[in-house]
Amino acid sequence: MNTLLKQLAAIATPRHPWADARDLITNGYVEDADAGGFTVLTSTGNERFDVPGGMTVEAYETLAPLCSDDEKGLLAGGVVQNLLTVDWHTWDRIQCFFFEARKEGIEEWLPGAVKNGFDPVLAEIKNAIAQLPPLPPPKPTLREMPNGVLLRYGSEEWRITSRASTIIPILMALHKNEWKSVSSIEYRGGILDDMQVKQALNQLKERTKKVIDWHAQTTTYPFGTPIPNGLDKKRGPTKKNGKTKITGVWWESLI
């Protein structure tokens, strides 16, 4: 009877708002944090916890006692990003600038610095933001993920999964060429043809509309024209009847 009463009481008693976050951290390791929450590495994989309203001082003070200094640095960094409304790109720049100025990573510095409160920390980071050099013309960035790639531009990002199979080799080719125009895109031992490229770019245009536009230039070789080396690696130089080839693929910023 007593056991049953305890079980009923446990069901009836609401869990503390931070209980799930505490349980997650207790059973894993914080490996990343941003303005909206944090990610914990557990025995079963990565698990994301989104904090209602974003990372706050209350969130840090509640969870920090459960964390190592490395984890505290990540969580404190998430609080700073939230309170200063800093996007991931600016945060990366702050981290680089801070390391050059202090010879210490910002996430290593934060756990000790916030012991005196977040206000002095925010003031110092605001000062660092004011000293950031002007940005060069931005380029997209591409990061490989377990099931595809993550395309980022400015404060925007798009996850491209392996299901969009012909988009990924185009992005990889541009990334490898420092986002300058490419004329040949390798795919499964061959080269993407003009229709494959155009279809993939149309899908990309839809995904990144109002942020990035994508272009392709083609050339049609008349009957009997030798195709230059490198345009058809599978068959080598040959003669085609009205064969259309991609001669350039590039991107354009819309912001």
Secondary structure, 3 states (H helix, E strand, C coil): CHHHHHHHHHHHCCCCCCHHHHHHHHCCEEEEEECCEEEEEECCEEEEEECCCCCCHHHHHHHHHHCCHHHHHHHHHHHHHHHCCCCHHHHHHHHHHHHHHHCCCHHHHHHHHHHHCHHHHHHHHHHHHHCCCCCCCCCCEEEEECCEEEEEECCEEEEEECCCCCHHHHHHHHHHCCCCCECCCEECCEECCHHHHHHHHHHHHHHCCCCEEEEEEEEEECCCEECCCCCCCCCCCCEECCEEEEEEEEEEECC
